[in-house]
Amino acid sequence: MKDIVLITGGGRGIGAATARLAVARGYDVIINYKSNAETAAKVVTEIEAAGGRGLAVQGDMAKEEDVERLFKAVDGFGPLKHLVYNSGVTGKNSRFEAVSTQTLRDNVDINLMGAFFCARAAIPRLSTKHGKAGGSMVFLSSVQSRLGAPGEYVWYAATKSGVDGLVSGLSKELAGEGIRVNIVSPGPIDTEIHEPGRLARIAPQLPTGRVGKPEEVAEAILFLISDAASYTSGTTLSVSGAR
């Protein structure tokens, strides 16, 4: 039986690129999506065409009941081996005093609470303490967790700093239970999370002179869930073009 990877926010961008690469590397893949069933179905079709098993499950990772429903669907698909928490939002760019309360709540609920909910659900499905075979978790953070995103989305940076803290603690708490926990921290990547025009504006300012591709982030994620990273836990792999 192939190992199963669950990728939240897997219908597009980094999540979809990770799903495609995972099936190419011999995994079966479950993707979660919040609202765009069409793009998620397309990813599953690609997974199956590549010889893997795929499943798309709708759910808002900010909602505890949706996370519980997602993991029940995972149980029906097969034993979970790896979790990739890729769900995230930024909201409209602005200075901090101009940000709406709803944007603040959305960022905390999706970027941080969703990560909490999924980690909590994954542990008993992976931990040798719970009679399982072990596995790994990879959480998507951001270089903004250390840069702060001033003038754009400081609140997003703050929630990603929370993800960094979560991984620091969980990696130690779960190290003796067969679970590795790591971070991939992308820089600016060509996905829909950015406001129109932002990537073209900032690309010339970057050390590489370009933004990254989702496939470049996917490679880092697949390394961290692979046996090649068997002694790697509690680390941050930055995919940021020297930013």
N, C-alpha and C positions, 0 to 999 in steps of 0.2 A: 504493500500500500504506500502511495506517495504521501509525503508530509503535507499537511494543510496549513496554508497561510491565510490569515484574515487581514484584509486591508481596509480600514475605514476611509471614507472619502475616495473610494477606488474607481469612480466612474469617469474621472477626467484628470488631467494634469499629472502630477507626480504619482498619485495613486494608480492611475491607469497605466502609466509607464512601468510602474513596479509590478503590477499584475501581469503585464505582457512578458516582462523579463523573468518573473518567477515561473511561469509555465514553461518558458524556454529552458529554464534550469532544472525542470523536473518536479515542480510542485503542483499540487491542486490548489485552487484559489477561490476564496470567498471575498467578494467585494461588498462593501456597504455604500449606499448612496442616500442622500437626503431627499431629493426631489426630481432629479432628471433620470427617469426610468429608461429613456431612449438611449442615452449614452452608456448607461450601465449595462443594458442588454447587448449593446454593440461590443463592449469589452468581453462579456461572457461568451459571445459568439466567437470572438477572436481566440479566447482561451481554448474553447472546444475544438476549433479548427486546428489549433496547434497540438492537439492530442491530450489536453488536460481536462480535468473536471472543473467546472466553474459554477458559481451560484452568486446571484445578486440579491441583496436583502435591503429593502428600504428601511430607513430609521434615522431619526434625529439624535445624534450622539449627546446632545444637551439634555435629553430626556431619559431619565433612569429606566422607565418602562420600555422605551425603544431599545436601549442597550440590552436589557434582559431578554427581549424578544429576539434580538440579533444573535445572542449567544445560545439561545435555545435552537435557533436555526443551524448554528454551527454544530451543535451536538447531533442534530439529525443528519448532517453531512458527513461527519466523521470526527475523530479525535484531533483537537486543535494542537498544533505544534508551535506556531509563531503568530504573534500579534504585531501588526504595523499600525500605529495610531497616527493617521495622516490628516484627520479632519482639522479644519482651521478656517478662521475668518479674520479680517482686519477691520472692515468698516470704512467709511469715507475718511480720506486723509484730512487732517486738520491739526491745529494746535490743541493742546489738551483742554483748555477752557472752553473750546467750541464743540467738544465731542458730546453726543447725546447719551443720555442714561441708557437707552436701549442698546446702543453700540457697546457700551461698557459691559452691560449684562450679557450680550451675545458673545463677546470675546471671552469673558470668564466662563460662561456656561459651555461653550463649544471647545475652546482651546484648552481649558484646564479641567473643568468638571467632567467633561467627556473623557478626558484622559484618565481621571480618577475612576470613573465608572467602569471603563474598559479594563483597566489594570486590575481592579478588584474582581471583575468577572473572570478574567483570564487566569488569575493565580490558582484557584482550585482545579482548573482544567489542565494546568501544566506542572504543578509542584509535586515533587516526589513525596513531600510531607502529606499530600492528599492522595497518594497512591498512583500518581501519573508519571509519565516518562521524562518530564523536563521539556525545555524548549527555550524560546527567547521572546523578548519584546523589543521593538524599536519604536521610539517616539520621535516625531518630527518636531524639532525646535526651530530656531532661526538665529542667524548671526545678530539679529536685532536684540536678542536677549542680552548681549553684551554691548551693543552699540547704542541701544536705547530708542532708536527711530525718532529723534527729535523733529518736531514740526510736521510729522506724518502720522504716526500711530504709536505713541508712547505706551498706550494701554495694551496693544498687541505685544510689544516687547516685554511688558511686565508679565503677561500671562505665559509667554514662552520662558521667561526666567523661572516661573513656577514649575513648568514642565522639567526644566533642568534640575530643580531641587527634588522633584518627585523621583527622577531617575537616579540621582545620587543616593537617595535613601533606599529605594527599592532594590537597587543592584546589590547593596550590602545585605539587606534583609533576606533576600532570596538566593544569595550566592551558594548556600549550602543545600539548596533544594532543587538544583538542576536547572535553574532559570537564569539566563543572562539578560541584562537590561541595558540598553544603549540608546544613544541619541545620534540622529543625523541632523546637522544644522546647516541648512542651505542658505546661500546668499540670494541675490535676485535671480529668480528662475522664470523662464518664459511660460507663465501660466495665467489663468484668468483671475487670480486673486488680486492682481494689480489694477489700479485705476488706469483707464485708457491714456496712453502717452507717457506713463511713468517710466517704463523700461527704456524707451528710446531716449528719454531725457537723462537718465542716470548712467546708461551704458558707457558713454565716453569718460565718465569720472571713475570708473572701476579700474583696478590694476590690470585686468586682462583686456579691457576695452570692449567687453561684451558681457551679456548676461548668460546664465547657465541654461542647460536644457533639462527637461524632466528626466530623460534617460540617464543623464550623468548622476542625478540624485538616486535613481533606482539602482544603479550599480553599487553605490555605497550601502544602500539598504540590504541588497542581496548578499553582499559580503558579510554584513553583521549577523544575518540569520544563518549563514553557512557554517559548516564545520571548520572552515579555514579561520573563523573567529572564535574557536572553542574556548580560548583563554582570555577573551576580550569581553569585559563587562564593566559598566559604570563609566564608559568613555563617551566622548563627543567627537564624532567624525564630521569635520567641517567641509562642506562642499560649496565653497564661496569664492573661488578664484582669487585667493590671497587677500580677501577683504577682512 
